Every structure is written in structure tokens, then in C-alpha cells.
């Protein structure tokens, strides 16, 4: 599992996908999310603006990403 660190209270799903280099653009993230190809905490998520906080996990293309605060 790859850990993505954030320094803010939350990060939106599409922004996380760009930050973690899962996609090359917000438009690509939008299509993949709306197509049901992204899971948040084990469930398909269709909201590209979903707020993710430390403790949440994202699964995309059989890879898991954990959200954590930067220390």
C-alpha cells in the first residue's frame, strides 16, 4: 500500500488521483471515477469531489493508497 501525505484537512478524490500520479489530468480522473473504476474504503465511489481524510483508502487498478497527514 502506498501512503499519500497531505498537509490540509482533506483532499478531494480527483486531486488525490493527480497527486499520486494515478492519472495525468483532472478530466481523466473524472471519467474513471464516473465509470466506477475507483473505490474509496472498499466501495465504488462516483463522486470526484469526495473529501478524503487521513485513514481513508483509495483503490485503483488493484493498487491501494492510504491517506495520512504529513509530519
C-alpha positions in Angstrom: 0.0 0.0 0.0 1.3 3.4 -1.0 0.8 6.3 1.5 -0.1 9.7 0.2 0.6 12.5 2.7 -1.4 15.7 2.9 -1.0 18.9 4.9 -4.6 20.0 4.7 -7.7 18.8 6.5 -8.8 16.8 3.4 -8.1 16.3 -0.3 -10.7 15.7 -3.0 -10.6 12.4 -4.8 -9.8 13.7 -8.2 -7.0 15.8 -6.7 -5.6 12.8 -4.9 -5.5 10.9 -8.2 -3.5 13.6 -9.8 -1.2 14.0 -6.8 -0.5 10.2 -6.7 0.1 10.1 -10.5 -2.8 7.7 -11.0 -3.9 9.9 -13.9 -2.4 12.7 -15.9 -5.3 15.1 -15.8 -8.5 16.0 -13.9 -10.5 15.1 -16.9 -9.1 11.6 -17.0 -9.8 11.3 -13.2 -13.4 12.4 -13.8 -14.1 9.8 -16.4 -12.6 7.0 -14.4 -14.4 7.9 -11.2 -17.8 8.3 -13.0 -17.2 4.9 -14.7 -17.0 3.3 -11.2 -13.3 2.3 -11.5 -12.2 3.9 -8.2 -13.0 2.6 -4.7 -12.9 4.6 -1.5 -12.8 2.5 1.7 -13.8 -0.7 -0.2 -16.8 0.8 -2.0 -17.1 2.2 -5.6 -17.2 6.0 -5.4 -18.8 8.0 -8.2 -18.1 11.5 -6.6 -15.0 13.1 -8.0 -15.2 15.8 -5.3 -15.4 13.2 -2.4 -13.4 14.6 0.5 -10.7 12.2 1.7 -9.2 12.4 5.1 -6.4 10.5 6.9 -7.4 7.0 7.5 -9.3 6.7 4.2 -8.0 4.3 1.5 -8.4 4.5 -2.3 -8.2 1.5 -4.6 -7.5 2.0 -8.3 -6.3 -0.6 -10.8 -5.6 -3.1 -8.0 -3.4 -0.7 -6.1 -4.2 0.7 -2.7 -3.4 4.2 -1.5 -3.7 5.3 2.1 -4.2 9.0 3.2 -2.1 10.3 6.0 -1.1 13.7 7.5 2.4 15.0 6.7 4.5 15.1 9.8 
